[in-house]
Amino acid sequence: MTQNLARTAGELRAAGHLPRGVKTEIRENLLAALREGRNPWPGIVGFDRTVLPQLERALLAGHDVVLLGERGQGKTRLLRTLVSLLDEWTPVIEGSELGEHPLDPITPESRRRAAELGDDLPVVWRHRDERYAEKLATPDTSVGDLVGDVDPVKVAEGRSLGDPETIHYGLLPRAHRGIIAINELPDLAERIQVALLNVMEERDIQVRGYTLRLPLDVLLVATANPEDYTNRGRIITPLKDRFGAEVRTHYPLEIDAEVDLVRQEADLVAEVGDHLLEIIARFVRHLRESSSIDQRSGVSARFAVAAAETVAASALRRSALIGETPAIARPIDLESVPDVLRGKLEFEAGEEGREDEVLVHLLRRSIADTARTR
């Protein structure tokens, strides 16, 4: 697919190729999709009039973004969709650690190679899937993991400890000219969050006092749960200030959107009719509105998906026992949902011992509501 593309920096320059920043690249590709009527967010359901317009404005403005919302609202799925806004192929210096542009090297090693080889600097083409990096914030994440540290192997090879080429680059520098996503940002220790300040404001990194400036070109995106119930940590104020946009996500607002989401995401082993999926969608809606459920932890969209898969599995089991072909779900299969999925919910303290009663009542109410609408 890349056989006709430039193989050296000289060929690239002769073709009139000019480097552009990743935020400019995303902005231009997003604008092209909007002008042509193409959907830039395949697989994203229920955000068309709320979340997506806000996110598109943030990207067009060139802002780093944090998505704020409860669990199971599709935050990570949405971030991964950003990859489709990158160019399918982009040139990089062959062998460079940070995937630098052949006409714009930033590391001491790549600059030295560019000076020595000139137009003969070898070029390879990187697919956009390789330009997205994701990190789950955990308490054991270190500054070295994100930014970098001295590589003892390179020092042992005889290089001076002050040589910038002894640095082992972390995840952020390696995302140069791409997208770096940090999931559950508040879980990152506050002293580690401080290491992100330079990256987001000055677009450079500092490693153990090295006088090294790397003008990184990255789009930093993150997810977080609302701070009013996240007791594990918080986003420090200086870091929060550096995010250009904070976008709130939500659960599907319409029953039809919830049904579409379940139909899209669930791996159903038997046929499940739309009327049963509507019951499940209403059941999830009632759970999210119930005072018996701890709403601070939310009722994930994964619950609806798991419920539909459980109903399908119940139908498949019955078909195997009685020889029913094909396996088709019936309303009786809904009875399996409360027993199997009760552990996915957090109940209020005063509801201890009433969990089954609450779930059965809400399920019956969902069946009645669906019957009335149909």
Salt bridges, closest charged atoms under 4 A:
GLU25 OE2 - ARG131 NH1 2.90
GLU28 OE1 - ARG20 NH1 2.10
GLU36 OE1 - ARG38 NE 2.71
ASP64 OD1 - LYS23 NZ 3.46
ASP64 OD2 - ARG203 NH2 2.41
ASP87 OD2 - ARG20 NH2 2.74
GLU88 OE2 - HIS127 NE2 3.78
GLU97 OE2 - LYS154 NZ 3.52
GLU97 OE1 - ARG174 NH2 2.86
GLU116 OE2 - ARG112 NH1 3.86
ASP119 OD1 - ARG13 NH1 2.51
ASP129 OD2 - HIS127 ND1 3.52
GLU134 OE2 - ARG80 NH2 2.65
ASP149 OD1 - ARG208 NE 2.37
GLU165 OE2 - ARG112 NE 3.49
GLU165 OE1 - ARG159 NH1 3.76
ASP187 OD1 - ARG232 NE 3.37
GLU190 OE2 - ARG234 NE 3.29
GLU201 OE1 - ARG242 NE 3.98
ASP204 OD2 - ARG213 NH1 2.64
GLU227 OE1 - LYS240 NZ 3.51
GLU258 OE1 - ARG288 NH1 2.79
GLU265 OE2 - ARG77 NH1 2.51
ASP274 OD1 - ARG263 NH2 2.67
GLU278 OE2 - ARG282 NH2 3.02
GLU278 OE1 - ARG374 NE 2.95
ASP294 OD1 - ARG296 NE 3.16
GLU324 OE1 - ARG318 NH2 3.62
GLU324 OE2 - ARG330 NH2 2.26
ASP333 OD1 - ARG318 NH1 2.58
GLU351 OE1 - ARG354 NH1 2.18
ASP356 OD1 - ARG342 NH1 2.83
GLU357 OE2 - ARG354 NH2 3.44
ASP369 OD2 - HIS286 NE2 2.85
ASP369 OD1 - ARG372 NH2 2.45
